[in-house]
Amino acid sequence: MDLIKIGERIRKLREESKLTQAKIAEYLSFDQSMIAKMEKGERNISSDVIEKLSALFCCTEDYILFGEKQGQKCTVSFRTSNLTSEDFKSLATINKIVLNQFEMDKMLENCE
């Protein structure tokens, strides 16, 4: 796997969501410098972290890992900058439901 490309995709997702490295670090219970290293491709990223980022950004794990095109996209707009890690955990849970619905819709399309 190309850690630099993975890091670039994570940075892009974070910036599109208008989140800081510090906020992502808080959500993942990491130090901000760890997020910076991940985005530069200087750190390996565990499958658990990929799963959490996928849920937070409402994208597939394959998109983060391999850049595979996503069929449908879910965008969330934040109206405050005071979000906590608990807010992000709640959002990630909701996004998992959305991603599952996208998969179910895709499966139904294939059955028709």
N, C-alpha and C positions, 0 to 999 in steps of 0.2 A: 504494500500500500504506500502511496505517496503522501507522506505526512505534511509536506508543504501545501499540496493541493487541498488536503482535508482542512488544514488550518485556514487557507484562503476562503474556503466555503463557510467555515464557522464564522470567520470575521465578517463575511458578506451578510450572512444571516443575522448576526448581531447588529450590524450597522443598519440593515433594512428595518430591524425592529426598534432602532434608536435606543439600544441598550448599551451600557458601559461594560467594560471588562470587569469592573468592580461588582456590578449587579449580577453578572453571570457567575462570578467567583462566589458571591454570597449564596446564590441558588445552589451551586455545586459543593458548597462548604470547602472551597479552595482559597488560596491566596491569589490576589489579582495577578501577580507575576506568573503564576502557573497558566492562567488564561492567555497571557501575552506569549508565553513560550509555545502553547498549543497552537495559537494562531500563526506563529512563525514557523511551525513544523519542527520545533526543537524538542518536543516531548511526545512520547507515545500516549495514546488515549485509549482508556479501557472501554470495553463494550458497554459497561454500565454508564459511563459518561456519554458515549454516543447515543445510547437509548434516551437518557435524560435530555440531551440537547435536541434530539429529534422530536421529543414530546413538547418541549418548550417552544421550538420554532415551527411546530406543526408541519414537519417534513419527514420524508422517509429516511431511515438509517442509510439506505443505499445512496440517497442523494448526498449525504454528508461524506460517506466513505468513497463513493465512486463517481459522483457527479451525475448519476442517472436522472434523466428528465422526469419531472413529476407531472402527473396527469392533472390533478386538481390542486389548487393552492388555497390555503386558509390564511388570512391576514388579520391580525389583531392590532387595533390602535389603542395606545395607552393615553389616558387623559391626565395622568399624574406622573411625577418622577419619584414619588414616595412609595413605590412598590416594595414589598418585603419578600423575603425568600418564601414565606408561606403563600403570598399572592402568586408567585411564580409556580409553586407546587400545585396550586389549585388550577392555574391556567394550563399547566402541563397535563393534568388529569383530563380536563375538558378537551384539550387537543388530541389526546389519545383516543377519545371517543370519536372525534371528528375523523381522524385517520382511519379508524376501524370502519366507520361508515363509508368512507371513500373506497376502501377495499371491498366492502360488501356490495356497493354499487357496481364496481368493476366486475365482480363475480356474476352479478345478475345480468349485466350486459353480455357477458360471454355465454350465458345460458340461453339467450334469446335467439 
